[in-house]
Structure formats: C-alpha cells, structure tokens
Amino acid sequence: MGVAWLIAKLTALDYVSAFLGAAAGGMAEMVLTGAQVGANLPVIAAYQLFRILTVLFLLPPLAKWVMRHEGAAETGS
C-alpha cells in the first residue's frame, strides 16, 4: 500500500491503478480486477510485467553475487 501511495503521489496515476500495479499477484488477476473497478489497464499490465521481469532477470544474479560474497567473508578470503 505504501509503494502504491508513493507512486500515486509522484505521478499522475490514480491510487487504484497504482495499487493494482504494485500488488503481488498474477498479471491477469490484477488486470481483471482493474477492469472491474475502472482502473488504467495498460499501466497495471506494464507495472506487473516490470515486476515479473525484475524478479526473473535481476534478482537471481543479485542473489548469486550476495551468496558468493557472504561465502568469501566467512572463509576470510
């Protein structure tokens, strides 16, 4: 809710669209919910797609890097 509030305050996006775009859940479910409440569907889909792509492509290398550096710190090298 906090991220949605921040997005709505920093952009011209309404709170409902920001909330559905930032909510954890499937893209289809959030877009269908947005269609029922009259939210901005392309924006919701774009935010959900960005969230999914971030999780799929950015977090695994970041986790690998953190684990490698944690292991090096524990062994002292």
VEXDREN-2710 file (C-alpha; in Angstrom, 1 decimal):
% VEXDREN-2710
k/r/px/py/pz
1/MET/0.0/0.0/0.0
2/GLY/2.9/2.3/0.7
3/VAL/4.5/1.8/-2.6
4/ALA/1.2/2.4/-4.3
5/TRP/0.6/5.6/-2.3
6/LEU/4.1/6.8/-3.3
7/ILE/3.6/6.0/-7.0
8/ALA/0.2/7.8/-6.9
9/LYS/1.8/10.9/-5.2
10/LEU/4.8/11.1/-7.5
11/THR/2.9/10.5/-10.8
12/ALA/-0.5/11.4/-12.2
13/LEU/-1.7/7.9/-11.7
14/ASP/-4.7/7.2/-9.6
15/TYR/-4.3/5.2/-6.4
16/VAL/-6.3/2.2/-7.5
17/SER/-4.2/1.7/-10.7
18/ALA/-1.0/2.2/-8.7
19/PHE/-2.2/-0.3/-6.0
20/LEU/-3.1/-3.0/-8.6
21/GLY/0.1/-2.4/-10.5
22/ALA/2.2/-2.8/-7.3
23/ALA/0.2/-5.6/-5.8
24/ALA/1.6/-9.1/-5.6
25/GLY/-0.4/-11.4/-7.7
26/GLY/-0.8/-12.5/-11.3
27/MET/-0.9/-10.0/-14.1
28/ALA/-4.2/-11.5/-15.4
29/GLU/-5.9/-11.2/-12.0
30/MET/-4.8/-7.7/-11.4
31/VAL/-5.9/-6.5/-14.9
32/LEU/-9.2/-8.3/-14.5
33/THR/-9.7/-6.6/-11.1
34/GLY/-8.7/-3.3/-12.7
35/ALA/-11.3/-3.8/-15.5
36/GLN/-14.0/-4.2/-12.8
37/VAL/-13.1/-1.1/-10.9
38/GLY/-12.3/1.1/-14.0
39/ALA/-8.6/1.4/-13.5
40/ASN/-5.9/2.2/-16.1
41/LEU/-5.4/-1.3/-17.6
42/PRO/-2.2/-0.7/-19.7
43/VAL/-0.4/0.8/-16.7
44/ILE/-1.4/-2.1/-14.4
45/ALA/-0.1/-4.6/-17.0
46/ALA/3.1/-2.6/-17.5
47/TYR/3.8/-2.4/-13.8
48/GLN/3.1/-6.1/-13.3
49/LEU/5.3/-7.1/-16.3
50/PHE/8.1/-4.9/-14.9
51/ARG/7.8/-6.6/-11.5
52/ILE/7.8/-10.1/-13.1
53/LEU/10.8/-9.3/-15.3
54/THR/12.7/-7.8/-12.4
55/VAL/12.2/-11.0/-10.3
56/LEU/13.1/-13.3/-13.2
57/PHE/16.2/-11.5/-14.5
58/LEU/17.7/-9.2/-11.9
59/LEU/17.2/-11.0/-8.6
60/PRO/18.9/-14.3/-9.4
61/PRO/22.3/-12.7/-10.4
62/LEU/22.0/-10.4/-7.3
63/ALA/21.4/-13.4/-5.1
64/LYS/24.3/-15.3/-6.6
65/TRP/26.6/-12.2/-6.0
66/VAL/25.4/-11.9/-2.4
67/MET/25.9/-15.6/-1.7
68/ARG/29.4/-15.5/-3.3
69/HIS/30.5/-12.5/-1.2
70/GLU/29.0/-13.9/2.0
71/GLY/30.9/-17.2/1.5
72/ALA/34.1/-15.2/0.9
73/ALA/33.6/-13.2/4.1
74/GLU/33.0/-16.4/6.1
75/THR/36.2/-18.1/4.8
76/GLY/38.2/-14.9/5.2
77/SER/39.2/-14.6/1.5
END
